[in-house]
């Protein structure tokens, strides 16, 4: 009898392997989406903060859930030394700021 072609092929899964990406934190993925940061040049004050917060909240929510995302996002936005343009365009910088804020949050909960 001829093989009917029912063999299953194992397809490689994305994000598997020993390498850790800059946004990977344990089992959670923190992936900054591509964002057009040009509006930052024209926004000031609360509008600027809302623009940044709206763009970083989603990835933080996806990675850490609804209990931590609002606090971590707020901590990042409240930091005076944060570079909003870097935060929206640089995965390593974004991950570092999220890790920093999350670390402070976890320490405060102990």
Buried (B, 14 or more C-beta within 10 A) or exposed (E): EEEEEEEEEEEEEEEEEEEEEBBBBEEEEBBBEEBEBEBBEEBEEEEBBEBBBEBBBBBBBEBBEEEBBEBBBBBBBEBEEBEBBBBBBBBEBBBBBBBBBBEBBEEEEE
